[in-house]
Structure formats: structure tokens, C-alpha cells
Amino acid sequence: SQQGEEDPQALSIQEGENATMNCSYKTSINNLQWYRQNSGRGLVHLILIRSNEREKHSGRLRVTLDTSKKSSSLLITASRAADTASYFCATVPDNYGQNFVFGPGTRLSVLP
Amino acid sequence: ETGVTQTPRHLVMGMTNKKSLKCEQHLGHNAMYWYKQSAKKPLELMFVYSLEERVENNSVPSRFSPECPNSSHLFLHLHTLQPEDSALYLCASSHVGVGGELFFGEGSRLTVL
């Protein structure tokens, strides 16, 4: 069954603005990861947050995790046209070391 | 160039053809994966090989047959496919164990006529 669900499905913003994407999941997790995919290409890992962490930063990316609400958010600050892509969350459930479960993704368009 | 290489990048085949997708990783990982990505659907995990043994097979039709001859190579053999099998097939690799990130190839775009 599907684990992660991103929200919104699509997001369109102007360059320089911040973009926030949310991910909800259903079962317990060991960690949650965010990936980026440019159109027709492979996915690229962005950031991993473990279940005992609440917030993590990497450059212009900020990820939060709320295990009580089973949700995570990805914030991209000062967006650029090059950030245009689809963003996916993936959960790694307890006891499933290789069972990464991806949500349907958020399509982000950053307009120049 | 990523550490995971997929060939071919594009493939068109008829429903009666037999073809194979190939994946090679140069990262020293010991787990490899096949995912299917269809339009407007989440990534679907098809197969996982960990330490060269198949550990996941998510109810994939038998017309898809995986092969993992060693920890660096993964194949997906295709035969008598259906038009609804047209999709982007993504290979990935990781270190065995909870928490490792996935490294993806660029994918093989398959069209079944």
C-alpha cells in the first residue's frame, strides 16, 4: 500500500519565493527521505531525516518531521528556475531495510 | 554521470518481442532495485536484490523476469508485454541496511506497441 502522500500535487511560484511541500505517511518509519526528479530523468537524493530527528538543513533545503502527525515538510528557500522538478518523499518503514515507498510527488514550477 | 548506468535509455517493442533492460552500478553497493514509474502514479517497487538474493517481489506479472548475476549488475527481462507496461523503468542501488539512500540511474523509457 502507498505510504507517502505529497501535498500539493503541483505548485507554481516566482523565482526568489519559498516553496513548501508536505508529505504524510501511514505507518511507523525508520527514516524519511526526499528526492528530486527532473523531467524524464532518474531521481536524485536530497536529504534524509531519521525518526528521532525533528529538523534538518542542507543548503537552501529545510526538512521537518513530525512523527506524532506522521508528516514531513520540505522547504526550498529563495527558489530558482533550476529548482523546477518533481519532488518525492520516500519512507523506510521499520524492519523493511530495502522497502522504500514513494509518494506520488509534487510538481514544482519556478517561474523566472 | 551517475554511478548507476541503465541501457538502453529508450526502447520500443511489440507485444510479442523479448528484450532486456540492463543496469550497472559502480558504487560498491550490495542492494539493487527495479522501480516502475507510470504517468500520474507513484513509483512502484518491482524487485529488490540484496546480496544477490531476491528479497522483494511485489506481485509483478511473470512477463517481467529479473536477474542479478552479481552485486554490480541487474537485468530485467521482458517478454509478451502489454501496452499498459509502457513506462519509465528505473534502476537503483544502495547499501544493505535500514537508512541508506537510493542512487538511481537515468531510467529506460519503454514503449510497448
Interface residues (C-beta under 8 A of the other chain):
Chain A: Q2 G4 N30 N31 Q33 Y35 G40 R41 G42 L43 V44 H45 L48 R50 F88 A90 V92 D94 Y96 G97 Q98 N99 F100 V101 F102 G103 P104 G105
Chain B: T2 V4 Q6 A31 Y33 Y35 K40 K41 P42 L43 L45 V48 S50 V55 E56 L88 L90 A92 S94 V96 G97 V98 G99 E101 L102 F103 F104 G105 E106 G107 R109
